[in-house]
Each structure stands twice: as structure tokens, then as C-alpha cells.
Amino acid sequence: MQVITANRLLDGEVVWLGLNDEWVESVSDARVFDGKEAVAEGWALGTAAEKDQKVVSVYEMAVIEEDGQLVPVRLREKIRAAGPTTHPELGKQAQAVSA
């Protein structure tokens, strides 16, 4: 299973391609692409958004499903999904605590 990720150009926030081709701020809300053709479709949507200057640095990443939630496979992607490691009171980590 793959998802498409990037950074939103407006504020640098890590985002994932979600349903209806919207960029979402949680990997759990990402649209899953399975198989080469589906990943190629997702890549094309991401590349188009990059050309429209909505996002930058588009790439695909592997995820698995744990307890009904999408979870990144690689450590780098887990860190990007959680937010900055230096200040847990900032970014996605702070949002999780306040929720």
C-alpha cells in the first residue's frame, strides 16, 4: 500500500493526497494506492498539484494498516507524520494532545 505525500507550498506543512484529490494533514486520512497503475495515477495527481504550486517535493511512501489506521512503514515517514521531534508542543504532536 502506498500513499502520496508532499509539503504544502503555502506553509510547509506535511500533507498527503486524500479523497477527492484534496491534500490532508493526517496520514490516516490519505488515499491508498495499491498496485503500479494506481500509484502512477496518484503520482500524476501529485505532480499536477506541484505544477499548480499547491505542494512541493511529491513522492510516494509505503504504509500499513494498524488498528484501522494508516501508519507509515519507514521511520523518516513516521517522524514526518508526527511532527517535529524537537518541540512536542508544536505541530501535529501538539494537535494530538489538545484533541
N, C-alpha and C positions, 0 to 999 in steps of 0.2 A: 504494500500500500504506500502510495506517495501523495504528498500534498505540495502545493506551490507556495513558496514564501518569498518575501521581499521586504524592503523598508519603504514605508510611506514617505514620499518626497517632501511633503509639507512639514513634517515634524520629526522624521527619522524613526518613528515607531515601527517595531517589527510587526508585520501583518501576514496573513495567509489568505489565499483565494478561497472564498466561501461560495455558498449557493448564490444563484442569480448573478454570478461574476462580481460580487461585492468583495472588498477587502475587509477582513475581520481581524480583531485584535487578540483573539484567543485561538490557539491551535485546535481546541476542542470543537470550534465552530467551522473548521476548514472543510472544504470539499475534498473527498478522497478520489484519487485517480488510480485505477487498477489496470495494469497492462500497458504495453508500449503505445498503443493508439490513444488510449485515454490520457496518458501522461503527455503525449505530444499535443493533444488538444489543450490541456492545462497550460503547457509551456507556451503555446500560441496565444492563449488569453493573457498570460503574464507578460509576454513580450509586447503585445498590443498596448497593455496598460503602461508599460515602461516607455513606449514610444509616445503615448499621450501624456507623459510626465506625471503620472499618478504615483508610481513606485520606481524604485531603483534596485539593482542587484537581484533580479529574479532568478530563482533556482528551485529545483525540486528537492524534497527531502523525504526520507523514509519515516513512517510512523507505524505503531502497533496500537491495538485496542486493548486497554486495560480497564476493567470495571465499567465498560460502556463509554470510556473517554479515549480520545486520541492522545497518544503520548509519543514524543519524538524518540527515535532509536539512539541517535548519537548524542554524546554529552554536550557538544557545542550547541546543538539544537535545543536540548533541554534548558541550557542556560539562556538562550535567546527567548525561549517561551516563558521563562520565569521572570526575566527582567535582570537588572544589574545586580552583580554579586557584591558590590562594594557597599551599597546602601539599601538594605531591605525595606526601608521606609519610603523608597521611591519606586516608580514604575509599576509593573504588573504585580510584584510581590506586595506592595502597599495596598493595591486594589483588592487583592485576595484577603488580606487581613481585615480591611474595612467592610467587606461584604458580609 
